Amino acid sequence: MGPTGRLVQKEFRQIFRGPMMLRLILIMPIIQLFVLGYAVSLDLKGVRMSVLDPEPGPLTRRLARVVWETETFRPGPPVGSPGQAEELLVQGRTDLVLRFPRGLEQDLERGRASLGVILDGRNSAQAGQALAQVQAILRQEEQRIRAERRGADPARSGVQVSTLFLYNPELVSKHQMVPAIVVVLITVISAMLTGMTVVREKELGTLEQLLVSPLTPRQLVLGKTIPLAVLAFGELLLAATVAVLWYKLPLEGSIVLLAAAVFLYLLVTLGGGLLASTVSSTQQQAIFTVWFFLVFGILLSGFFFPVANMPQALRWLTWLNPMRFVIEIVRGIFLKGSGLTDLWIQLLMLGVHGGGMFGLALWRFRKRIA
């Protein structure tokens, strides 16, 4: 066994010797995967809808009931006036108020019925989704009512639209979010632990002993990063197993291609952690440095919202964010069964980022210990 192999063996022993490090590596990611998998959800459920109805009748009760019968909405407190509606929204006792106008029956007969929807816009994403769903439900029910009154079959009236959702037929947001959460967990484990292990050598005063040993800077870097790369792949295997067995996430693509993409991404995260260790004097500083850049990486990665929805300047900026490409790859492999011909641009960008980041970290590390 060469010097690098002995250093790798020493790193594994040091990692598994401390119970705190074991909990951080093995237990915390699984807890985060379970918690975030349910907490970070874009599905709307339990939206409280109140009704402002100045002329209650069978028609308005039917329209309100058809909305409440969905999984998305549930009845909110009753509303007697527009002022009370605003008061309930301000107090957070309801999320949406459906306002029926006077003479709705006659307006519907004349073909110009108009309903009002008042929403709490503080959460703009939820408000937009809720409005779109309410409009779709009411529009569909209005078509049924018109067809019934004309004596036609509601199921055959009007233009019928057949819709097919590919890759996520049930539109479950967990299928979109869980692959991205797996990427974030790998990032946190590999980048933070790399920074912490190197800085810990400084704090304990053992880094100087390593520097005066026969180890070259390249061997020292490999000895520090190889164990963490192995652990990161272990985290990937564990997280992918949880995603498939617990969250019922389909794994349509190649596991080999997934491993290759994660390897390229680990060059980025391990290099980033090593780079953070060269500018940090304590483990807390290393953690803060990694976390500072991690926040920007998550926000510009398409984790929550598509990159295409961002302003043009930020879309150009996302090309400097390797997390964007690895999330696209993981989602594509899991959900779409994407292959090399579909993901070669993302893999190329990961290779460029990985080579550049790891090369910069190695150069900086050599300069620092010189």
C-alpha positions as CSV (number, residue, x, y, z in Angstrom):
1,M,0.0,0.0,0.0
2,G,1.4,3.4,-1.1
3,P,1.5,6.6,0.9
4,T,-1.9,7.7,-0.6
5,G,-3.5,4.5,0.3
6,R,-2.3,4.7,3.9
7,L,-3.6,8.3,4.2
8,V,-7.0,7.1,2.8
9,Q,-7.0,4.3,5.4
10,K,-6.2,6.8,8.2
11,E,-9.0,9.2,7.0
12,F,-11.5,6.4,7.1
13,R,-10.5,5.4,10.6
14,Q,-10.6,9.0,11.8
15,I,-14.1,9.5,10.2
16,F,-15.6,6.4,11.7
17,R,-14.0,6.9,15.1
18,G,-16.1,9.9,16.0
19,P,-19.8,9.2,16.8
20,M,-20.7,12.8,15.9
21,M,-19.2,12.5,12.4
22,L,-21.0,9.2,11.9
23,R,-24.3,10.8,12.8
24,L,-23.6,13.6,10.4
25,I,-22.8,11.3,7.6
26,L,-25.3,8.5,8.0
27,I,-28.2,9.6,10.0
28,M,-28.7,13.3,9.2
29,P,-29.0,13.0,5.4
30,I,-31.7,10.3,5.8
31,I,-33.7,12.5,8.3
32,Q,-33.3,15.4,5.9
33,L,-34.5,13.4,2.9
34,F,-37.6,12.2,4.8
35,V,-38.4,15.7,6.2
36,L,-37.6,17.7,3.1
37,G,-39.3,15.3,0.8
38,Y,-42.6,16.1,2.4
39,A,-41.9,19.7,3.5
40,V,-40.7,20.9,0.2
41,S,-43.8,20.3,-1.8
42,L,-45.5,22.4,-4.6
43,D,-48.8,20.5,-4.3
44,L,-51.7,22.5,-3.1
45,K,-53.8,20.8,-0.4
46,G,-56.2,22.1,2.2
47,V,-56.6,25.6,0.7
48,R,-59.4,27.3,2.7
49,M,-62.0,28.8,0.4
50,S,-64.8,31.0,1.8
51,V,-67.9,32.0,-0.2
52,L,-69.4,35.5,-0.4
53,D,-72.9,34.9,-1.8
54,P,-75.5,37.8,-1.6
55,E,-78.2,35.6,-3.2
56,P,-77.8,32.0,-2.0
57,G,-79.4,29.5,-4.3
58,P,-79.0,26.0,-5.9
59,L,-76.7,27.3,-8.6
60,T,-74.2,29.0,-6.2
61,R,-74.3,26.1,-3.8
62,R,-73.5,23.8,-6.7
63,L,-70.6,25.8,-7.9
64,A,-69.1,26.1,-4.4
65,R,-69.6,22.4,-3.6
66,V,-67.9,21.3,-6.8
67,V,-64.8,23.3,-5.7
68,W,-64.8,21.9,-2.2
69,E,-65.1,18.3,-3.4
70,T,-61.6,18.4,-4.8
71,E,-58.5,17.5,-2.7
72,T,-57.1,21.0,-3.1
73,F,-59.8,23.0,-1.4
74,R,-61.8,22.8,1.8
75,P,-64.6,25.1,3.2
76,G,-63.4,28.3,5.0
77,P,-65.3,30.5,7.4
78,P,-68.6,32.0,6.0
79,V,-68.4,35.6,4.7
80,G,-71.2,38.1,4.8
81,S,-69.6,41.2,3.2
82,P,-66.5,42.3,1.2
83,G,-65.1,43.9,4.3
84,Q,-65.4,40.7,6.3
85,A,-63.7,38.9,3.4
86,E,-60.7,41.2,3.6
87,E,-60.7,40.9,7.4
88,L,-60.5,37.1,7.2
89,L,-57.7,37.2,4.7
90,V,-55.7,39.6,6.8
91,Q,-56.2,37.5,9.9
92,G,-55.1,34.4,7.9
93,R,-58.3,32.6,8.7
94,T,-59.0,31.9,5.0
95,D,-56.9,31.7,1.8
96,L,-59.4,32.5,-0.9
97,V,-62.9,34.0,-1.2
98,L,-65.2,33.1,-4.1
99,R,-67.5,36.0,-4.7
100,F,-70.8,35.4,-6.5
101,P,-72.5,38.4,-8.1
102,R,-76.2,39.2,-7.8
103,G,-78.3,37.9,-10.7
104,L,-75.9,35.0,-11.4
105,E,-78.7,32.9,-12.7
106,Q,-79.8,35.5,-15.3
107,D,-76.2,36.3,-16.3
108,L,-75.5,32.6,-16.9
109,E,-78.6,32.4,-19.2
110,R,-77.4,35.4,-21.2
111,G,-73.9,33.8,-21.5
112,R,-71.9,36.5,-19.6
113,A,-71.7,35.2,-16.1
114,S,-68.8,36.7,-14.1
115,L,-67.5,35.5,-10.7
116,G,-65.0,37.2,-8.4
117,V,-62.0,35.6,-6.6
118,I,-60.2,37.3,-3.8
119,L,-56.9,35.8,-2.7
120,D,-54.2,36.2,-0.2
121,G,-51.3,37.2,-2.5
122,R,-48.5,37.1,0.1
123,N,-47.6,33.6,-1.2
124,S,-47.7,34.5,-4.9
125,A,-46.9,30.9,-6.1
126,Q,-49.8,29.4,-4.0
127,A,-52.2,32.1,-5.0
128,G,-51.5,31.7,-8.7
129,Q,-51.9,27.9,-8.5
130,A,-55.1,28.2,-6.5
131,L,-56.6,30.8,-8.9
132,A,-55.8,28.6,-11.9
133,Q,-57.4,25.6,-10.3
134,V,-60.5,27.4,-9.2
135,Q,-61.0,28.9,-12.7
136,A,-60.5,25.5,-14.4
137,I,-63.0,23.8,-12.0
138,L,-65.7,26.6,-12.4
139,R,-65.3,26.8,-16.2
140,Q,-65.7,23.0,-16.5
141,E,-68.8,23.0,-14.2
142,E,-70.3,26.0,-16.2
143,Q,-70.0,23.9,-19.4
144,R,-71.8,21.1,-17.7
145,I,-74.6,23.4,-16.6
146,R,-75.1,24.9,-20.0
147,A,-75.1,21.4,-21.6
148,E,-77.7,20.2,-19.1
149,R,-80.0,23.1,-19.7
150,R,-79.8,22.6,-23.5
151,G,-80.7,19.0,-23.0
152,A,-77.4,17.7,-24.3
153,D,-75.2,15.0,-22.8
154,P,-72.7,16.9,-20.6
155,A,-70.1,14.3,-21.3
156,R,-70.3,14.9,-25.0
157,S,-71.0,18.7,-25.2
158,G,-68.5,21.1,-26.5
159,V,-64.9,20.4,-27.6
160,Q,-63.4,17.5,-25.7
161,V,-59.6,17.8,-24.9
162,S,-57.5,14.8,-24.3
163,T,-54.5,15.5,-22.0
164,L,-51.5,13.3,-21.4
165,F,-48.8,14.2,-18.9
166,L,-45.5,12.6,-19.7
167,Y,-42.9,11.5,-17.1
168,N,-45.0,12.5,-14.1
169,P,-48.6,11.5,-15.0
170,E,-50.0,12.2,-11.5
171,L,-48.2,15.6,-11.3
172,V,-46.7,14.7,-7.9
173,S,-44.3,17.4,-6.9
174,K,-42.2,14.9,-4.8
175,H,-41.1,13.3,-8.1
176,Q,-39.6,16.7,-9.1
177,M,-38.3,17.7,-5.7
178,V,-36.8,14.5,-4.3
179,P,-34.1,14.1,-7.0
180,A,-33.0,17.8,-6.4
181,I,-33.0,17.1,-2.6
182,V,-30.6,14.1,-3.2
183,V,-28.3,16.5,-5.1
184,V,-28.3,19.0,-2.2
185,L,-27.5,16.3,0.3
186,I,-24.6,15.0,-1.7
187,T,-23.4,18.6,-2.0
188,V,-23.6,19.3,1.7
189,I,-21.9,16.1,2.8
190,S,-19.0,16.2,0.3
191,A,-18.2,19.9,0.3
192,M,-18.7,20.6,4.0
193,L,-16.8,17.5,5.2
194,T,-13.9,18.2,2.9
195,G,-13.5,21.7,4.3
196,M,-14.0,20.5,7.8
197,T,-11.5,17.6,7.7
198,V,-8.7,19.7,6.2
199,V,-9.3,22.6,8.6
200,R,-9.5,20.2,11.6
201,E,-5.9,19.2,10.8
202,K,-5.0,22.8,11.2
203,E,-6.8,23.2,14.5
204,L,-5.2,20.0,15.9
205,G,-1.8,21.0,14.6
206,T,-1.3,17.8,12.6
207,L,-1.3,19.4,9.2
208,E,2.3,20.5,9.7
209,Q,3.2,16.9,10.4
210,L,1.6,15.8,7.1
211,L,3.4,18.6,5.2
212,V,6.8,17.5,6.4
213,S,6.0,13.9,5.5
214,P,7.1,12.4,2.2
215,L,3.5,13.0,0.9
216,T,3.3,15.3,-2.1
217,P,0.5,17.9,-2.2
218,R,-1.3,15.8,-4.9
219,Q,-1.1,12.7,-2.6
220,L,-2.3,14.7,0.3
221,V,-5.3,16.0,-1.6
222,L,-6.2,12.6,-2.9
223,G,-5.9,11.0,0.5
224,K,-8.3,13.6,1.9
225,T,-10.9,13.5,-0.9
226,I,-11.1,9.9,-1.9
227,P,-12.7,8.7,1.4
228,L,-15.3,11.5,1.2
229,A,-16.0,10.6,-2.5
230,V,-16.6,7.0,-1.4
231,L,-19.0,8.2,1.3
232,A,-20.8,10.5,-1.1
233,F,-21.4,7.6,-3.4
234,G,-22.7,5.7,-0.4
235,E,-25.1,8.6,0.3
236,L,-26.2,8.5,-3.3
237,L,-27.0,4.8,-3.2
238,L,-28.8,5.2,0.1
239,A,-30.8,8.2,-1.0
240,A,-31.7,6.7,-4.3
241,T,-32.9,3.6,-2.5
242,V,-35.1,5.7,-0.3
243,A,-36.4,7.7,-3.3
244,V,-37.4,4.5,-5.2
245,L,-38.8,2.4,-2.4
246,W,-40.3,5.1,-0.1
247,Y,-41.3,7.9,-2.5
248,K,-42.1,5.5,-5.4
249,L,-39.9,7.5,-7.7
250,P,-39.3,5.7,-11.0
251,L,-35.7,5.1,-12.0
252,E,-36.1,5.0,-15.8
253,G,-32.5,5.7,-16.9
254,S,-29.0,4.2,-16.4
255,I,-27.5,4.0,-13.0
256,V,-24.1,3.9,-14.6
257,L,-24.7,7.3,-16.2
258,L,-26.1,8.6,-12.9
259,A,-22.9,7.5,-11.2
260,A,-20.7,9.1,-13.9
261,A,-22.6,12.4,-13.5
262,V,-22.2,12.4,-9.7
263,F,-18.5,11.7,-10.1
264,L,-18.1,14.8,-12.3
265,Y,-20.1,16.8,-9.8
266,L,-18.0,15.5,-6.9
267,L,-15.0,17.1,-8.5
268,V,-16.9,20.4,-8.1
269,T,-18.0,19.8,-4.5
270,L,-14.8,18.3,-3.2
271,G,-12.8,21.0,-4.9
272,G,-15.1,23.6,-3.5
273,G,-14.7,22.2,0.0
274,L,-10.9,22.1,-0.4
275,L,-10.9,25.6,-1.7
276,A,-12.9,26.7,1.3
277,S,-10.4,25.1,3.7
278,T,-7.6,27.2,2.2
279,V,-9.3,30.5,3.2
280,S,-10.6,29.3,6.6
281,S,-8.9,29.0,9.9
282,T,-11.6,27.1,11.8
283,Q,-14.2,24.5,10.9
284,Q,-17.0,27.0,11.5
285,Q,-15.5,29.4,8.9
286,A,-15.3,26.5,6.4
287,I,-18.9,25.5,7.0
288,F,-20.1,29.2,6.6
289,T,-18.1,29.6,3.4
290,V,-19.5,26.5,1.8
291,W,-23.1,27.4,3.0
292,F,-22.8,30.9,1.6
293,F,-22.2,29.7,-1.9
294,L,-24.6,26.7,-1.5
295,V,-27.5,29.1,-1.0
296,F,-26.9,30.9,-4.3
297,G,-26.3,27.5,-6.0
298,I,-29.7,26.2,-4.9
299,L,-31.6,29.4,-5.8
300,L,-30.1,29.4,-9.3
301,S,-30.3,25.7,-10.0
302,G,-34.0,25.3,-10.9
303,F,-34.5,23.5,-7.5
304,F,-37.8,25.3,-6.9
305,F,-38.7,27.0,-10.2
306,P,-37.6,26.4,-13.8
307,V,-34.5,28.3,-15.0
308,A,-36.6,29.4,-18.0
309,N,-38.8,31.5,-15.7
310,M,-35.8,33.5,-14.5
311,P,-34.8,36.9,-16.0
312,Q,-32.4,36.7,-18.9
313,A,-29.4,37.9,-16.9
314,L,-29.9,35.2,-14.3
315,R,-30.4,32.6,-17.0
316,W,-26.9,33.4,-18.3
317,L,-25.6,33.3,-14.7
318,T,-26.9,29.8,-14.2
319,W,-24.4,28.5,-16.7
320,L,-21.8,29.2,-14.0
321,N,-23.8,27.0,-11.5
322,P,-22.9,23.3,-11.8
323,M,-25.8,22.4,-9.5
324,R,-28.2,23.4,-12.3
325,F,-26.7,20.7,-14.6
326,V,-26.5,17.9,-12.1
327,I,-30.2,18.5,-11.1
328,E,-31.2,18.4,-14.7
329,I,-29.3,15.1,-15.2
330,V,-30.7,13.4,-12.0
331,R,-34.2,14.4,-12.8
332,G,-33.8,13.3,-16.4
333,I,-32.4,9.9,-15.5
334,F,-35.0,9.3,-12.8
335,L,-38.1,10.5,-14.5
336,K,-37.5,10.5,-18.3
337,G,-34.9,7.8,-18.8
338,S,-32.6,10.3,-20.5
339,G,-29.5,8.9,-22.0
340,L,-26.1,10.2,-23.0
341,T,-27.4,11.7,-26.2
342,D,-29.9,13.7,-24.2
343,L,-27.6,14.9,-21.5
344,W,-24.3,15.4,-23.2
345,I,-24.4,19.2,-22.8
346,Q,-25.0,18.9,-19.1
347,L,-22.3,16.3,-18.7
348,L,-19.9,18.5,-20.7
349,M,-20.6,21.5,-18.5
350,L,-20.2,19.4,-15.3
351,G,-16.8,18.2,-16.7
352,V,-15.7,21.8,-17.3
353,H,-16.8,22.9,-13.9
354,G,-15.4,19.9,-12.1
355,G,-12.0,20.1,-13.8
356,G,-11.8,23.9,-13.3
357,M,-12.8,23.8,-9.6
358,F,-10.7,20.8,-8.6
359,G,-7.7,22.2,-10.6
360,L,-8.1,25.6,-8.9
361,A,-8.4,24.0,-5.5
362,L,-5.3,21.9,-6.0
363,W,-3.3,25.0,-7.2
364,R,-4.5,27.0,-4.3
365,F,-3.7,24.2,-1.8
366,R,-0.2,23.9,-3.2
367,K,0.3,27.6,-3.0
368,R,-1.0,27.7,0.6
369,I,1.2,24.9,1.9
370,A,4.2,26.3,0.1
